[in-house]
Amino acid sequence: MASSSARASPGHVVCYYSSWAHYRQGLAKYTVEDIPVELCTHLIYAFATLDSKTFLAKPFDSWLDIDLKNYEKFVQLKKKNRNMKVLLGLGGWNDSRSTKYSQLVLDTNKRRRFVEEVVKLLLQYGFDGLDLDWEYPGYESGGDDKQGFTDWVEDLKTAFNPHKLLLTTAVSASRRVIDRGYDIPKIAKNLDLINLMSYDFHGSWENKVAHHAPLYHELGQNPEFCADFAVSYWIKKGAPAHKLVLGVPLYGRSWTLAGTENYPGSAAKGPGQRSKYVKESGSMTYFECCLAHQKDGWGKITGDGGPYLTKDDQWVGYDDVEAVTKKAQYALDKGLGGIMVWDTVSDDFKNACGDGPNPLLTAISNTLRGNTQPSISTPDQTDDSTMPPTEPASTTTATTLHTLDARNLWNSQPLGEKVIQTKEDNAISGSTSVKESFTFNNGFAKTTKLPYEWLAWPIFSKSSQDIQNSIINAKSKVSHFTTTSTTTTTTSPPFTFTVSSTSRFSSSLSARNWFAECKSLGFAPDPSTCSAFYRCTNDYAYRFSCPAGLLWHQEQSSCDWPNAVQCILPLSIPNIEAFRPPEKSLF
């Protein structure tokens, strides 16, 4: 029987697509349509997850993946590049943080049912294969995982062969994890590609700064903490070089420095500040790095491990075009299967820095394929509304707003209860202000980290009981504050209930238009309160309340601490009851 294994040519470019980037805003928003199919030979949809009760693969976000047809749109990208393969990724770091994968692989019956059902899932949606992203066998459980993972891979390959489905896996670059979790000769013969995660050797969990993905040993660092060691070790242990794909990060790892020294190895006191567009602490996408260097005055230095940027007490190490080109050439020289990137959403896909769209992927593709010129076509036009302005755009609005700006509140969390509302007229300015009193519960400790990051806390893939168990109940005193808003000339605020000229949710927005925008964006703030939001499908607008103490952050598509939120409510609230689901349809 012919194997589905495509003996890897040096031209393989394996691209992971992070589906949750769909919910980002502005320059960071990324949809399936943004994927540069001409630059990738394999696309992997990140991620499906493993159900902890049925032990079957399921969509991570069924609303996005199924209702909005993201799976379907992803698979249809093959029409633009018929030589490209599209795979479904299973797992990821967060989904691997339990023993459920161990329970699956160590139980013959569970494995058999999983294999049967995942074949159906892949064929139903037209995927060309499955990418296993269990991070990692033997990491959370005992040594039996190594044999269990080997059996799982063999079972999957046996079932995949008749359908010519591909089987790949993402694997660790740590010697300790490799030895504990992978029987390399046995799994290698049943895998089409082995995607080596040769990055995150360092990060803000350490108290010294360092480039997180050096190609070679960096002076003063553990000699095993580099891509070259990981590649050599996998090959030494039995991995065929032509199946091994070198992982390249399209993002950087950032720190906050502890002192004035800013060279690699300098002391750090924690993760870098939340990034400008993706809003994550401890990491920055490539486009955030290049913009920081070009527009925000970050100094750039190329060290032994790779380039890094510094400004004040901030430090980030990342890969630029020169660094990824060297890694692609390394893959050619070593006879590897190619390059894997995490992830497409982190490249400069909107050409914000002016080096062309997707400069990192373009450099990788050109190096592997021997092209001297980029093989991509520039879009006819760029959406200027998502490009970072060189100067803040000031907009005058003549609309009266009802504003809650809780940026200076650390320990105050609204319970979402409106106590009183009064209307006052200012005879001098002629403006109208609305005052609203909220009751707050000072129950949470101060933190600089998102309490429920989208990836770490996927509320729409959890049951109501899971959500309830995640909420901290604390007894504390109650305090109050009052908010006031007036007609004003202002710089356009972050994407919330903005009423500038580019507003999506203005006070004059009709209910029908509100619903249309909610469907388009996926989420919308509740126009009547700061502590709730709506998730919209083609049929209905479903209302959700934030956990006690949090406010809805539209830009983040998540509930957040009040100090990080600027909530602006319209005085004229659209009547959206017609778009609410009937009682029996509520989640």
C-alpha positions in Angstrom: 0.0 0.0 0.0 1.4 3.4 -0.9 2.1 5.6 2.0 0.8 9.2 2.2 4.2 10.3 3.3 5.5 13.0 1.0 9.3 12.6 1.2 10.1 16.1 2.2 11.9 18.3 -0.2 13.9 21.3 1.0 11.0 23.5 -0.1 8.6 22.6 2.7 7.3 25.7 4.5 4.9 24.6 7.3 2.7 27.4 8.4 0.7 27.4 11.6 -2.4 29.6 11.6 -3.7 30.8 15.1 -7.4 31.0 14.7 -8.0 33.2 17.8 -6.3 36.1 15.9 -9.7 36.4 14.3 -10.8 38.3 17.4 -8.0 40.8 17.5 -8.6 44.3 16.4 -6.9 46.9 14.2 -3.5 46.0 12.9 -3.4 42.7 14.7 -6.7 41.3 13.4 -6.1 38.3 11.1 -8.5 36.2 9.2 -8.2 33.1 7.0 -8.1 35.5 4.0 -4.8 37.0 5.2 -2.9 33.6 5.0 -0.3 33.9 2.2 -1.0 30.5 0.6 1.6 31.1 -2.1 4.3 31.0 0.6 3.3 27.8 2.4 3.4 24.2 1.4 1.5 23.0 4.5 -1.0 25.0 6.5 -2.0 23.9 10.0 -5.1 25.1 11.7 -4.4 25.8 15.4 -6.2 24.2 17.2 -8.8 21.6 17.8 -8.9 20.3 21.3 -9.4 17.0 23.1 -12.7 16.5 25.0 -11.8 15.5 28.5 -15.0 13.3 28.8 -15.4 11.7 25.4 -11.6 11.8 24.6 -12.5 12.8 21.0 -11.2 15.7 19.0 -13.6 18.7 18.9 -13.4 22.3 17.6 -11.8 24.7 20.1 -14.3 27.5 19.2 -17.3 25.9 17.5 -18.8 29.3 16.8 -15.8 30.4 14.8 -14.7 27.1 13.4 -18.2 25.8 12.5 -20.8 28.5 12.6 -18.6 31.1 10.9 -17.3 28.3 8.6 -13.6 28.9 9.4 -12.8 25.3 8.9 -14.5 25.4 5.5 -12.8 28.7 4.5 -9.4 27.3 5.6 -9.7 24.1 3.5 -10.9 26.1 0.5 -7.6 27.9 0.4 -6.3 24.9 -1.5 -8.1 26.3 -4.5 -5.5 29.1 -4.5 -2.6 26.7 -4.2 -3.5 23.2 -5.3 -0.1 21.9 -4.2 -0.6 23.0 -0.7 -1.7 20.6 2.1 -4.1 21.7 4.9 -4.0 20.0 8.3 -5.9 20.2 11.5 -3.8 20.8 14.6 -4.8 19.1 17.8 -3.8 20.3 21.2 -1.4 23.2 21.9 0.1 24.3 25.1 -3.1 25.1 27.0 -5.0 22.1 26.0 -2.0 19.9 27.0 -2.1 21.1 30.6 -3.9 18.1 32.0 -3.6 14.3 32.0 -6.3 13.7 29.4 -3.9 13.0 26.6 -2.2 10.4 28.8 -5.5 8.8 29.6 -6.3 8.6 25.9 -3.0 7.1 24.6 -2.8 4.5 27.5 -6.3 3.1 26.9 -6.6 0.9 23.8 -10.4 1.4 23.5 -10.1 5.2 23.9 -7.4 5.3 21.2 -9.5 3.2 18.8 -12.6 5.4 19.1 -10.5 8.5 18.8 -8.9 7.3 15.6 -12.2 6.3 14.1 -13.8 9.6 14.8 -10.9 11.8 13.9 -10.8 10.2 10.4 -14.4 11.1 10.0 -13.8 14.7 11.2 -10.9 15.2 8.8 -12.8 13.8 5.8 -16.0 15.7 6.6 -14.2 19.0 6.4 -11.7 18.1 3.7 -8.5 18.3 5.8 -5.5 16.6 4.3 -4.3 15.3 7.7 -3.7 15.8 11.4 -0.9 17.5 13.3 -0.4 16.3 16.8 0.4 19.1 19.2 0.5 17.3 22.6 3.0 19.3 24.7 4.4 16.9 25.7 4.2 13.2 26.2 5.7 12.5 29.7 5.6 16.1 30.7 2.5 16.0 32.9 2.4 12.3 33.6 4.7 9.3 33.9 7.1 7.5 31.6 4.3 5.3 30.1 3.4 8.2 27.8 6.4 7.4 25.6 4.9 4.0 24.7 1.4 5.4 24.6 2.3 8.1 22.2 4.1 5.6 20.0 1.0 3.4 19.9 -1.2 6.4 19.2 0.9 7.5 16.2 0.9 3.9 14.8 -2.8 3.6 15.2 -3.4 6.9 13.4 -1.1 6.1 10.6 -2.6 2.7 10.0 -6.1 4.3 9.8 -4.8 7.3 7.7 -3.1 5.3 4.9 -6.2 4.2 3.1 -7.4 7.8 2.8 -3.9 9.2 2.0 -4.1 11.4 5.1 -0.9 13.0 6.4 0.2 12.6 10.0 2.6 15.2 11.5 3.5 16.2 15.0 5.1 19.2 16.8 7.9 18.1 19.1 10.0 19.5 21.9 13.6 20.8 21.4 14.5 20.0 25.0 16.7 16.9 25.5 15.0 16.1 28.8 11.5 16.2 27.3 12.7 14.3 24.1 14.2 11.5 26.2 11.1 11.2 28.4 8.4 11.4 25.7 9.5 10.2 22.3 10.6 6.8 20.9 12.1 8.5 17.9 12.9 5.6 15.5 9.4 4.1 16.0 7.3 7.3 15.7 9.5 8.7 12.8 8.6 5.8 10.5 4.9 6.6 10.9 5.1 10.4 10.7 5.2 12.4 7.5 6.8 15.5 9.1 8.3 16.2 12.5 7.9 19.9 13.3 10.7 20.8 15.8 9.7 23.7 18.1 13.2 25.2 18.2 12.2 28.3 20.1 11.2 29.5 23.6 14.6 28.3 24.9 14.3 31.4 27.0 11.5 33.6 28.2 10.2 35.9 31.0 9.9 32.9 33.3 13.7 33.5 33.7 15.3 36.4 35.5 17.9 37.2 32.7 17.3 38.3 29.2 18.3 36.2 26.2 17.3 35.5 22.6 14.7 32.8 22.8 15.6 31.1 19.5 19.3 31.1 18.8 20.5 29.0 15.9 23.8 28.2 17.6 25.1 28.1 21.1 25.2 31.5 22.6 28.1 32.4 24.8 27.2 32.2 28.5 24.1 30.1 27.9 23.4 26.4 28.2 24.9 24.8 25.1 21.7 22.7 24.6 19.6 25.8 24.4 19.8 26.3 20.6 18.3 25.0 17.4 21.5 23.4 16.2 21.7 21.1 19.3 18.1 20.1 19.0 18.4 19.3 15.3 21.5 17.2 15.9 20.0 15.4 18.9 16.8 14.4 17.0 18.9 13.1 14.1 21.3 11.3 16.4 18.3 9.6 18.1 16.9 8.3 14.8 14.9 11.0 13.1 15.4 11.1 9.3 16.7 14.6 8.4 14.3 14.8 5.5 11.4 14.5 7.9 12.7 17.0 10.4 11.4 20.5 10.0 13.1 23.4 11.7 10.8 25.6 13.8 11.3 29.4 13.4 9.3 31.9 15.5 7.8 34.9 13.9 7.6 36.6 17.3 9.9 37.7 20.1 10.2 37.2 23.8 10.3 40.3 25.9 11.3 41.3 29.5 11.3 44.3 31.8 14.9 45.0 32.8 15.8 45.1 36.5 18.6 47.7 36.0 20.3 49.9 33.4 22.2 47.0 31.7 20.5 45.8 28.6 22.8 43.3 26.9 22.0 39.6 26.7 22.3 38.1 30.2 21.3 41.3 31.9 19.0 41.0 34.9 15.2 41.2 34.4 12.4 41.6 36.9 9.5 40.2 34.9 7.9 40.0 31.4 7.9 42.8 29.0 5.0 45.3 29.0 1.8 44.4 27.1 2.5 44.7 23.4 1.1 47.6 21.4 -1.3 45.8 19.1 -1.7 42.2 20.3 -1.7 43.3 24.0 0.3 40.3 25.3 2.9 40.7 28.0 6.2 38.8 27.6 6.0 38.6 23.8 5.8 40.7 20.7 5.0 39.7 17.1 7.4 40.5 14.4 5.3 43.4 13.1 5.2 44.9 16.6 9.0 44.6 16.8 9.7 46.2 13.5 7.3 49.0 14.2 8.8 49.5 17.6 12.2 49.9 15.9 11.0 52.1 13.1 8.4 54.3 14.8 8.8 54.1 18.5 12.6 54.6 19.0 13.6 51.1 20.1 17.4 50.6 19.5 18.4 47.5 17.5 21.5 45.4 18.2 22.4 42.1 16.5 23.9 39.8 19.1 25.4 36.2 18.9 21.9 34.7 19.4 20.1 37.1 17.1 18.7 40.6 17.0 17.2 42.4 20.0 15.6 45.7 20.7 15.8 47.9 23.8 14.1 51.0 25.0 14.2 52.3 28.6 13.5 49.2 30.7 12.1 47.1 27.9 14.0 44.3 26.0 12.9 41.9 23.3 14.8 39.3 21.3 13.3 38.2 18.0 14.2 37.0 14.4 14.4 39.5 11.6 14.7 38.8 7.8 18.4 38.2 8.1 18.0 35.7 11.0 15.2 33.6 9.3 17.2 33.6 6.0 20.2 32.1 7.9 17.9 29.4 9.5 16.4 28.5 6.1 19.9 28.2 4.6 20.8 26.0 7.6 17.9 23.7 6.8 19.1 23.4 3.3 22.7 22.7 4.3 21.6 20.0 6.8 19.2 18.3 4.4 16.2 19.0 6.6 12.6 18.9 5.5 12.2 22.6 5.5 11.1 25.3 7.9 8.0 25.5 10.2 6.8 28.9 11.4 4.8 29.8 14.4 2.8 31.6 13.2 1.5 33.4 10.1 -0.5 35.9 12.2 2.8 37.3 13.6 4.5 38.3 10.4 4.1 41.8 9.0 1.2 40.7 6.9 -0.2 44.2 6.4 3.2 45.6 5.3 3.2 48.1 8.2 7.0 48.4 8.1 7.3 48.8 4.4 9.4 45.8 3.5 6.5 44.1 1.7 3.8 41.9 3.1 5.0 38.8 5.0 8.7 39.6 4.8 9.8 36.8 7.1 7.8 34.1 5.2 8.9 35.6 1.9 12.6 35.4 2.9 12.2 31.8 4.1 10.3 30.7 0.9 12.8 32.4 -1.4 15.8 30.8 0.4 14.3 27.3 0.3 13.1 27.5 -3.2 16.1 29.4 -4.6 14.1 32.4 -5.6 15.9 35.7 -5.8 12.8 37.8 -5.9 9.7 37.6 -3.7 7.1 35.3 -5.2 4.1 37.2 -3.8 1.8 39.7 -5.3 1.2 43.0 -3.5 -2.5 43.6 -2.7 -4.2 46.2 -4.8 -4.9 48.4 -1.9 -4.2 48.5 1.8 -6.8 49.1 4.5 -5.5 52.4 5.9 -7.9 52.2 8.8 -5.8 49.4 10.3 -2.4 51.0 9.7 -0.7 52.7 12.6 -0.8 56.5 12.2 2.4 58.5 12.4 0.6 61.0 14.6 -2.6 60.6 16.7 -5.7 61.4 14.7 -7.8 63.9 16.5 -11.5 63.7 15.9 -14.2 66.2 17.0 -17.5 64.7 18.1 -20.7 66.5 18.8 -22.2 63.5 20.5 -23.0 63.4 24.2 -21.4 60.3 25.7 -21.9 58.3 28.9 -18.4 57.3 29.8 -16.9 54.9 32.3 -13.1 55.3 32.4 -11.8 53.0 35.1 -8.1 53.1 34.1 -7.0 54.4 37.5 -8.9 51.8 39.6 -6.9 48.9 40.7 -8.9 47.0 43.2 -12.4 48.0 42.2 -14.6 45.6 40.3 -18.1 46.4 39.3 -20.9 44.0 40.0 -22.7 45.3 37.0 -25.5 46.8 39.1 -26.8 50.2 38.2 -27.7 52.0 41.4 -29.0 55.4 40.3 -28.9 57.5 37.2 -29.4 61.3 37.1 -29.3 63.8 34.3 -27.8 67.3 34.8 -27.7 70.3 32.5 -24.8 72.6 32.4 -26.1 76.1 31.8 -22.7 77.6 31.1 -21.4 75.1 28.5 -24.7 74.0 27.2 -23.7 70.4 27.5 -25.4 67.5 29.1 -23.8 65.0 31.5 -25.0 61.8 32.8 -23.9 60.4 36.2 -24.1 56.8 37.0 -23.1 55.1 40.3 -21.8 51.6 40.3 -21.3 49.3 43.2 -17.8 47.8 43.4 -16.4 44.8 45.2 -12.7 45.2 46.3 -12.1 41.5 46.3 -9.2 40.9 43.9 -5.5 41.4 44.4 -3.6 43.8 42.1 -2.3 42.2 39.0 -0.7 43.2 35.7 -1.8 40.1 33.9 -5.0 39.6 32.0 -7.2 37.5 34.4 -8.7 35.5 31.5 -6.7 35.6 28.4 -8.6 34.4 25.3 -6.4 31.5 24.6 -6.0 30.5 28.2 -9.6 30.9 29.1 -11.8 30.0 26.0 -15.2 30.7 27.6 -17.1 29.5 24.6 -15.6 26.1 24.7 -16.1 25.6 28.4 -19.3 24.6 30.2 -21.1 27.0 32.5 -19.8 25.0 35.5 -16.2 25.3 34.3 -16.7 29.1 34.1 -18.2 29.2 37.5 -15.4 27.3 39.0 -12.9 29.8 37.5 -14.5 32.8 39.3 -12.9 33.8 42.6 -15.4 34.6 45.3 -13.9 37.0 47.9 -15.5 38.7 50.8 -14.6 42.4 51.1 -16.0 45.8 51.8 -18.1 47.6 49.2 -17.1 51.0 47.7 -18.6 53.3 45.2 -17.6 55.7 42.5 -19.4 58.0 40.1 -18.6 58.6 36.4 -19.4 61.7 34.4 -19.2 62.4 30.7 -19.7 65.5 28.6 -19.5 66.6 24.9 -15.9 67.0 24.1 -13.2 67.1 21.4 -11.1 64.0 21.8 -8.5 61.7 20.3 -10.2 58.5 19.0 -10.2 56.1 21.9 -9.5 52.4 21.6 -12.1 50.3 20.0 -15.0 50.3 22.4 -18.2 52.2 22.2 -16.4 54.9 20.2 -18.3 57.8 18.7 -15.6 59.2 16.5 -16.1 59.5 12.7 -14.9 55.9 12.4 -17.2 54.7 15.1 -18.8 51.2 14.9 -21.1 51.5 17.9 -22.2 55.1 18.0 -25.1 56.4 20.0 -27.2 56.8 16.9 -26.6 53.2 15.7 -29.9 51.4 15.0 -30.6 48.0 16.4 -30.3 46.4 12.9 -27.0 48.0 12.2 -25.8 47.1 15.7 -26.6 43.4 15.0 -24.9 43.6 11.6 -21.7 45.0 13.1 -21.9 42.4 15.9 -22.1 39.6 13.4 -19.2 41.0 11.4 -16.9 41.4 14.4 -18.1 38.4 16.3 -18.6 40.3 19.6 -20.2 43.5 20.7 -20.3 45.3 24.0 -23.6 45.4 25.8 -24.9 48.9 25.1 -26.5 49.1 28.5 -23.7 48.0 30.8 -19.9 47.7 30.9 -19.9 44.3 32.5 -21.6 42.3 29.7 -21.2 41.6 26.0 -22.8 39.8 23.1 -21.6 37.0 20.9 -23.5 37.1 17.6 -24.2 34.3 15.1 -26.1 34.7 11.8 -29.3 34.2 13.7 -29.1 35.6 17.2 -27.2 37.8 19.6 -26.3 35.8 22.7 -25.7 37.8 25.9 -22.9 36.9 28.4 -21.9 38.6 31.7 -18.3 39.0 32.6 -17.2 37.2 35.8 -17.8 39.3 38.9 -15.3 42.2 39.1 -14.4 42.4 35.4 -15.5 44.6 32.5 -15.8 43.8 28.8 -12.8 44.8 26.8 -13.9 45.0 23.1 -10.4 45.4 21.8 -9.2 42.3 23.6 -12.4 40.3 23.0 -12.3 39.3 26.6 -13.3 40.4 30.1 -10.5 42.4 31.8 -9.7 44.3 35.0 -11.3 47.8 35.2 -8.0 49.6 35.1 -7.4 48.3 31.6 -10.8 49.2 30.2 -12.4 52.4 28.8 -16.1 51.7 28.5 -18.2 54.3 26.7 -22.0 53.8 26.7 -24.4 55.5 24.4 -27.2 57.6 25.8 -29.6 56.3 23.3 -29.6 52.5 23.6 -30.7 50.5 20.6 -33.5 48.0 21.3 -31.9 44.7 20.4 -34.5 42.4 21.9 -35.6 41.3 18.4 -32.2 39.8 17.8 -32.1 37.9 21.2 -32.6 34.1 20.9 -35.9 32.6 22.1 -35.8 31.2 25.6 -35.2 27.6 24.5 -32.2 28.6 22.4 -30.2 30.2 25.2 -26.9 28.5 26.0 
